[in-house]
Structures are given as C-alpha cells and as structure tokens.
Amino acid sequence: MVSLGEDDIEAVVEDSRVTLVEFYTEWCGTCKRMEPVLETIAVDTDATILTVDIESNLETAIEYGAQNTPTFVLFVDGQPVKQLRGGQTEQSLRELIARYSD
C-alpha cells in the first residue's frame, strides 16, 4: 500500500496496470475502518493500492471528483475507469480489481 506524498498521482498510477486509489481524511471513521481492508488486499493482489489524504492533496481530490470520504477511484493503464463512494466491502473491492486485472 502506497500513500501519496509529494509524488504526482499520475506518476504512481502509470507504474501499475491496475491501481485502486482511496481518497480519505484522517478524521473519517469509515476511512479508518477501510485501512485494514486495503492493507489485506494490497498483500495478495498485483494491483497497486494508493491512499491520498484529501486535506493534503485538495487539488488532486477535486480533479478526480472525490468530494466525499472515502472515495475510491480505479485506474487501468493510467486512466480512471470506475469511482465508488463510501465504505466498501473487501469482496466488492476485490471483485472490482479482478474485473479489470484479467
């Protein structure tokens, strides 16, 4: 699992065929509950899991339409293909990644 620091999001998503990005805030309870789910998925998938703190990366969040937390954006070959808002189950995230990983 990668946390976006000073890197440009485009540079990170272009390095992986499939990247799941979570836009979150530190104070979001649902985001905190999603953290172990994302860590588990990151361990056994080829997809890159990237977390982006909206408060530190506001322009990036606005660019990708992340107005609520958490917001998940799936990138395939560097392009956003799917957006999910709110808490998700581990199974739904795994199925989303698998759908685009084949």
PyRosetta script that sets phi, psi and omega in degrees:
from pyrosetta import init, pose_from_sequence

init()
pose = pose_from_sequence("MVSLGEDDIEAVVEDSRVTLVEFYTEWCGTCKRMEPVLETIAVDTDATILTVDIESNLETAIEYGAQNTPTFVLFVDGQPVKQLRGGQTEQSLRELIARYSD")
pose.set_psi(1, 134.7)
pose.set_omega(1, -176.5)
pose.set_phi(2, -116.7)
pose.set_psi(2, 138.5)
pose.set_omega(2, 174.5)
pose.set_phi(3, -107.8)
pose.set_psi(3, 130.6)
pose.set_omega(3, -177.9)
pose.set_phi(4, -71.2)
pose.set_psi(4, 118.2)
pose.set_omega(4, 176.4)
pose.set_phi(5, -102.2)
pose.set_psi(5, -113.4)
pose.set_omega(5, 179.7)
pose.set_phi(6, -85.6)
pose.set_psi(6, -8.0)
pose.set_omega(6, -178.0)
pose.set_phi(7, -66.4)
pose.set_psi(7, 155.2)
pose.set_omega(7, 175.0)
pose.set_phi(8, -83.4)
pose.set_psi(8, 131.8)
pose.set_omega(8, -177.0)
pose.set_phi(9, -56.8)
pose.set_psi(9, -36.9)
pose.set_omega(9, -179.5)
pose.set_phi(10, -61.4)
pose.set_psi(10, -38.5)
pose.set_omega(10, 179.7)
pose.set_phi(11, -63.6)
pose.set_psi(11, -38.2)
pose.set_omega(11, -179.1)
pose.set_phi(12, -71.1)
pose.set_psi(12, -47.7)
pose.set_omega(12, -175.9)
pose.set_phi(13, -70.2)
pose.set_psi(13, -25.6)
pose.set_omega(13, 179.2)
pose.set_phi(14, -75.0)
pose.set_psi(14, -17.9)
pose.set_omega(14, 179.4)
pose.set_phi(15, -79.9)
pose.set_psi(15, -9.6)
pose.set_omega(15, -177.5)
pose.set_phi(16, -131.5)
pose.set_psi(16, 142.5)
pose.set_omega(16, 178.2)
pose.set_phi(17, -63.1)
pose.set_psi(17, -44.5)
pose.set_omega(17, -180.0)
pose.set_phi(18, -124.6)
pose.set_psi(18, 127.8)
pose.set_omega(18, 178.5)
pose.set_phi(19, -132.8)
pose.set_psi(19, 128.3)
pose.set_omega(19, 174.2)
pose.set_phi(20, -103.4)
pose.set_psi(20, 120.4)
pose.set_omega(20, -178.2)
pose.set_phi(21, -109.1)
pose.set_psi(21, 128.1)
pose.set_omega(21, 173.3)
pose.set_phi(22, -105.9)
pose.set_psi(22, 122.1)
pose.set_omega(22, 171.5)
pose.set_phi(23, -92.8)
pose.set_psi(23, 124.7)
pose.set_omega(23, -173.1)
pose.set_phi(24, -140.4)
pose.set_psi(24, 173.3)
pose.set_omega(24, 168.5)
pose.set_phi(25, -130.2)
pose.set_psi(25, 153.8)
pose.set_omega(25, -179.0)
pose.set_phi(26, -61.2)
pose.set_psi(26, -33.2)
pose.set_omega(26, -174.0)
pose.set_phi(27, -90.6)
pose.set_psi(27, 1.6)
pose.set_omega(27, -177.7)
pose.set_phi(28, -82.1)
pose.set_psi(28, 115.2)
pose.set_omega(28, -179.5)
pose.set_phi(29, -62.7)
pose.set_psi(29, -42.0)
pose.set_omega(29, 178.8)
pose.set_phi(30, -63.0)
pose.set_psi(30, -39.2)
pose.set_omega(30, 178.9)
pose.set_phi(31, -61.9)
pose.set_psi(31, -41.0)
pose.set_omega(31, 178.6)
pose.set_phi(32, -63.2)
pose.set_psi(32, -38.8)
pose.set_omega(32, 178.2)
pose.set_phi(33, -69.4)
pose.set_psi(33, -26.7)
pose.set_omega(33, 179.8)
pose.set_phi(34, -77.2)
pose.set_psi(34, -22.8)
pose.set_omega(34, -174.5)
pose.set_phi(35, -55.3)
pose.set_psi(35, -51.1)
pose.set_omega(35, 178.8)
pose.set_phi(36, -65.4)
pose.set_psi(36, -30.6)
pose.set_omega(36, 177.0)
pose.set_phi(37, -63.2)
pose.set_psi(37, -46.9)
pose.set_omega(37, -179.7)
pose.set_phi(38, -65.8)
pose.set_psi(38, -37.9)
pose.set_omega(38, 178.3)
pose.set_phi(39, -63.7)
pose.set_psi(39, -40.4)
pose.set_omega(39, 178.6)
pose.set_phi(40, -64.1)
pose.set_psi(40, -44.8)
pose.set_omega(40, 179.6)
pose.set_phi(41, -63.8)
pose.set_psi(41, -40.4)
pose.set_omega(41, -177.7)
pose.set_phi(42, -62.0)
pose.set_psi(42, -31.3)
pose.set_omega(42, -177.5)
pose.set_phi(43, -68.1)
pose.set_psi(43, -39.0)
pose.set_omega(43, -171.6)
pose.set_phi(44, -122.6)
pose.set_psi(44, 33.6)
pose.set_omega(44, 173.1)
pose.set_phi(45, -134.8)
pose.set_psi(45, 155.4)
pose.set_omega(45, 176.6)
pose.set_phi(46, -81.1)
pose.set_psi(46, -13.9)
pose.set_omega(46, -179.9)
pose.set_phi(47, -69.3)
pose.set_psi(47, 148.4)
pose.set_omega(47, 172.8)
pose.set_phi(48, -85.1)
pose.set_psi(48, 133.7)
pose.set_omega(48, 176.1)
pose.set_phi(49, -108.0)
pose.set_psi(49, 120.8)
pose.set_omega(49, -175.0)
pose.set_phi(50, -123.0)
pose.set_psi(50, 133.6)
pose.set_omega(50, 175.4)
pose.set_phi(51, -111.8)
pose.set_psi(51, 138.9)
pose.set_omega(51, -177.8)
pose.set_phi(52, -128.4)
pose.set_psi(52, 118.1)
pose.set_omega(52, 176.9)
pose.set_phi(53, -76.2)
pose.set_psi(53, 116.3)
pose.set_omega(53, -176.6)
pose.set_phi(54, -60.1)
pose.set_psi(54, -40.0)
pose.set_omega(54, -176.2)
pose.set_phi(55, -66.6)
pose.set_psi(55, -28.8)
pose.set_omega(55, 178.7)
pose.set_phi(56, -90.6)
pose.set_psi(56, -18.8)
pose.set_omega(56, -175.3)
pose.set_phi(57, -133.3)
pose.set_psi(57, 53.8)
pose.set_omega(57, -173.7)
pose.set_phi(58, -60.3)
pose.set_psi(58, -42.7)
pose.set_omega(58, -179.2)
pose.set_phi(59, -62.9)
pose.set_psi(59, -39.5)
pose.set_omega(59, 178.2)
pose.set_phi(60, -64.8)
pose.set_psi(60, -43.2)
pose.set_omega(60, 179.3)
pose.set_phi(61, -61.2)
pose.set_psi(61, -44.0)
pose.set_omega(61, 179.0)
pose.set_phi(62, -63.6)
pose.set_psi(62, -41.8)
pose.set_omega(62, -179.5)
pose.set_phi(63, -57.4)
pose.set_psi(63, -37.0)
pose.set_omega(63, -176.9)
pose.set_phi(64, -102.3)
pose.set_psi(64, 13.6)
pose.set_omega(64, 173.0)
pose.set_phi(65, 71.7)
pose.set_psi(65, 24.8)
pose.set_omega(65, -179.5)
pose.set_phi(66, -86.4)
pose.set_psi(66, 85.3)
pose.set_omega(66, -178.3)
pose.set_phi(67, -95.5)
pose.set_psi(67, -19.5)
pose.set_omega(67, 178.1)
pose.set_phi(68, -119.4)
pose.set_psi(68, 158.0)
pose.set_omega(68, 175.1)
pose.set_phi(69, -120.5)
pose.set_psi(69, 140.6)
pose.set_omega(69, -9.3)
pose.set_phi(70, -79.1)
pose.set_psi(70, 152.6)
pose.set_omega(70, 169.6)
pose.set_phi(71, -123.1)
pose.set_psi(71, 131.0)
pose.set_omega(71, 179.0)
pose.set_phi(72, -108.6)
pose.set_psi(72, 134.0)
pose.set_omega(72, 175.1)
pose.set_phi(73, -125.1)
pose.set_psi(73, 126.3)
pose.set_omega(73, 177.7)
pose.set_phi(74, -97.9)
pose.set_psi(74, 126.4)
pose.set_omega(74, 177.4)
pose.set_phi(75, -108.4)
pose.set_psi(75, 136.6)
pose.set_omega(75, 174.2)
pose.set_phi(76, -126.3)
pose.set_psi(76, 125.1)
pose.set_omega(76, -178.0)
pose.set_phi(77, 52.1)
pose.set_psi(77, 40.5)
pose.set_omega(77, 175.2)
pose.set_phi(78, 82.9)
pose.set_psi(78, -1.3)
pose.set_omega(78, -177.4)
pose.set_phi(79, -114.8)
pose.set_psi(79, 137.5)
pose.set_omega(79, 176.1)
pose.set_phi(80, -70.0)
pose.set_psi(80, 130.3)
pose.set_omega(80, -178.0)
pose.set_phi(81, -120.4)
pose.set_psi(81, -19.3)
pose.set_omega(81, -176.5)
pose.set_phi(82, -154.9)
pose.set_psi(82, 142.0)
pose.set_omega(82, 177.2)
pose.set_phi(83, -129.3)
pose.set_psi(83, 134.9)
pose.set_omega(83, 176.6)
pose.set_phi(84, -125.8)
pose.set_psi(84, 138.5)
pose.set_omega(84, 179.1)
pose.set_phi(85, -113.2)
pose.set_psi(85, 142.6)
pose.set_omega(85, 176.7)
pose.set_phi(86, 87.4)
pose.set_psi(86, 176.4)
pose.set_omega(86, -179.7)
pose.set_phi(87, -61.9)
pose.set_psi(87, 144.3)
pose.set_omega(87, -179.5)
pose.set_phi(88, -127.6)
pose.set_psi(88, 156.0)
pose.set_omega(88, 174.7)
pose.set_phi(89, -82.0)
pose.set_psi(89, 157.1)
pose.set_omega(89, 176.4)
pose.set_phi(90, -58.8)
pose.set_psi(90, -41.5)
pose.set_omega(90, -178.9)
pose.set_phi(91, -61.7)
pose.set_psi(91, -43.5)
pose.set_omega(91, -178.3)
pose.set_phi(92, -66.0)
pose.set_psi(92, -37.6)
pose.set_omega(92, 177.8)
pose.set_phi(93, -68.9)
pose.set_psi(93, -40.5)
pose.set_omega(93, 177.6)
pose.set_phi(94, -62.2)
pose.set_psi(94, -42.7)
pose.set_omega(94, 179.7)
pose.set_phi(95, -64.6)
pose.set_psi(95, -39.7)
pose.set_omega(95, 178.4)
pose.set_phi(96, -62.5)
pose.set_psi(96, -47.3)
pose.set_omega(96, 179.0)
pose.set_phi(97, -61.9)
pose.set_psi(97, -45.3)
pose.set_omega(97, -178.3)
pose.set_phi(98, -61.9)
pose.set_psi(98, -38.3)
pose.set_omega(98, -178.9)
pose.set_phi(99, -58.7)
pose.set_psi(99, -34.8)
pose.set_omega(99, -176.7)
pose.set_phi(100, -102.4)
pose.set_psi(100, -4.1)
pose.set_omega(100, -178.3)
pose.set_phi(101, -88.2)
pose.set_psi(101, -16.9)
pose.set_omega(101, -175.8)
pose.set_phi(102, -73.3)
pose.dump_pdb("model.pdb")
